[in-house]
Structure formats: structure tokens, C-alpha cells
Amino acid sequence: LAAAYLWWPRPAVALDPDLVAVVPFRVRGAAPALGYLREGMMDLAAARLTGEGGARAADPNAVMAAWRAAASEADDLPEDAALGVARRLGAGRLLIGGVVGTPEHVALTAALLPVGAGRPRADAKAEGPADSLPQLVDRLIAQLITEETEGSNALDGLVNTPLPALRLYLEGRAAQRRGEYTEAVARFG
């Protein structure tokens, strides 16, 4: 019975294109003092992905439960297994990343991957003083959102724009493309 349960096909979970599973960041090669950023980056990134303008983060507790079911807590999963975690949660996108550096200076990298078909992969990086971590995360998320929305490096000048303003701008661009000019003007305002 146990073998039949494990091999019995389960119905596919519908993927929500706006839901992003943020998984633990890799911290290999970083100073051991940066180990707190493994799961800490999940929380920092999830706090920026609120659903305003589209992308919202899956519950970090649910992501960690699914992650632990797929690997031990200290292990990193290969990309295809991490995509499987996102798929099980119904997330249409997966945010993976890495941290290197020292307690004084950090470099963050991240990629926003489509779980299904239809969206491009977006990559970003940010580095600076470790005491500017919230601003670095904002810059990282802004790069991911602008690259995914507009294409690689199309909106480089906007990556230092505050995230709420960036989301409104991107919503305005989307409304403009749909021909909803009143909505676009309201968002650009």
C-alpha cells in the first residue's frame, strides 16, 4: 500500500503566475558569520514581494516545510528539485539566490525562474556594505522585477527607485500596453 501511495499519480497543482517561492539562499564561500542570511534572505525578499504590482511571495514557513521535505535543512537543492518545491506549492515562479562576502561587505545574486512555460528568466546582483542589507535587497528585487517585466537591462535607470514607485510605474506601463490609458495615467501619477 505504501508503494502504491508513493507512485499513485496526484492531480497537478495549478500554478499561480504571481506567486513566487523564495527558497533559502546559498551561503557557501561566504564568511561563516553570514550564515544567518541563508533563511534570512527568504524573509527579506518575501517582505518586498507583497503582491502590489503582481509578484507576491509564498508563505516562507510553507516554503521551508516543503524545502525540508525535499532536503535536509543544511543542504542546497539542485535547481530542478527547487523548481519541484515551487511547483508543489503552486508557485508560478521560483526565486533562488546566493550570498558571498564578509561581515562588512556582501554580494547578493538572485534569479527569478519560471516554474512553467511563458516567462523569461531574470537575473540580478547587488553588493555593498552589510549594514545596507535592506537597500541591497530592494535593489536586487527591483532588478528582478524590471528585467522580467521589460527585458534584460531595459530599465537599468529604475533599479534604485523605491519598490512601491517602481511597481506603480510597471503597472502603468502594462496598462498603457493594454490601451487602458486612464488607468496608466493614474499609475504614472
N, C-alpha and C positions, 0 to 999 in steps of 0.2 A: 504494500500500500504506500509506503514512504517513497519508493522509487516511482510509482505511478504519479504521486502528487508532484514530485520534483520535475517530471518530464511532461506532465499534462499541460497542453497549451493554455495560456491565460489570455484573456482578452487584452488587446493593446490599449494602453492608456492614451487618451487624446492629449496631444501636445499643445500647450498654451504658448503661442508665439511671443507673448510679452513676459512670460515667466522665465527668470534666469536663476539657475542653480549655481551658487558661488561655492566652490569647494575649497578645502584647505590649500593654502599656498605652499609651494616648496621652499624650504629654507636651507637646503643643502649648500654648503660652501659659504654660508654666512657665519658671522660670529655667533657662538652659542647664545650670547645674550639676546639675540634677535629671535630666539625660538618661540617667544610669545606671539609673534606675528603669523605663525602657521595658521592658527584658528582666528587670531585677532583680525587678520585681513578679511576674513569672511564677514565678520561683524561690521568692519569699517566700510567695505564695499556694499554690503546689504543695506546699510543705513543711507547710502547715496542712491540706491535703486528703489525708489519709493512708489513707482507707478506713474508719477507725473510725467507726461510725455511718452508713456509707453512702458519701458522696461521696469519690472518690479522683481525684487529678489524673493526667491523661495525662502520659507522659514529656515533659518540657519540650524535650528535644532533638528528639523526633519532631514535636512541635508546631511548633518553629521550622523544621524541614525542610519541613513542609507549608506553613507560612506563606511561606517564601522561594520555594517553587514557585508560589504564588499571587500574590505581590507582591515588589517589591524590598525589601531589608532595612529601608530607611528609610521605606517607605510604610505607611500605615494602610489596612486593607481596610474597605470598607463592611460593615455588619452582615450582609447576606445572603451575602457572599463569606466572611466569617469563620465563619458557620454552615456553609458548604460545607467549610471546612477541618476543622471539628469532625466533620462527617458522614464525611469521608474517613478520619478516624482511628477511627471507630466510637464517638465520644463522644456520649452522650445529652444532654449539657449543655455550654454554652459560657460561660466567664467572660470578660467584656470589662471594661475599666476605663479610668480616666484619672487623671492626676496634674497638679495645679497648685500653685503656691506658690513659695516661696523656699528657699534652703538652710537657713533656720532654721525655717520653718513650712510644712507640706504639707497639702493637702486631697486625699483619695482618694475616688473614686467607682467603683462596680462594679455590674455587672448579671449575674445568672445566668440565661441564656436556655435554654429547651428547644430541642433540635435537632429533635425530632419533636413529636408532639402529646402531651398528657396532663399536663404540668406547668405551673405558673404561672411567670411571670417574677418574679424577686426583685431588688430594687434596694437598695443600701446606700451609705452615705458615712461617712467618718471624717476628722477633721482634728486636728492638734496639732503639737507640736514635731517637727522632723525627726529628732531623736535618740531619739524614741519610736516609730520606724517599726515595729518588731516588734509592739508593743502595738496600734498603729493597724491593722496588717494582721489581727491576731487579732480586733479589734473588727469590722472590715469583713467577715471571713469568718463570724463569729458572727451578724451581722445577716443576711447572705445565707441562712445555714442556717435560722435561726429564721423568717424571713419566708417562705421557700419551704416549710418544713415546716408551719407553723402559720397562715400568712396574714399579711397586712400588719399590722405593729405589734402583733401579738397577744402577743408575748413581749418587749416592749421592756425589761423589767427584767432580762432574762437576757443582754443583749448584752455586759456587762462580766464575765460568768462565764468562767473559763478554758475553752478549747475542749474539752479531754478531758471535763470535767464536763458541759458543755453537750451533747456528743454522747451521754453516758450518759443524761442527762435526756430527750433527744429519743427515744432508743431505748426508754426506759421508757414514755414516752407512747404510742409506736407499739405496744408490746407490750400495754399496757393497752387500747388500742382494739381489738386483736385478741382480747381476752379471755384473754391469757396472763399471768395475774396473778402467778404465781411468778417469771416472767422480769421482769415490770415491777418487782416489789419488789426483785429482785436489782440491776437497773439503777439504781433510785432510791437504793438503799443506797450 
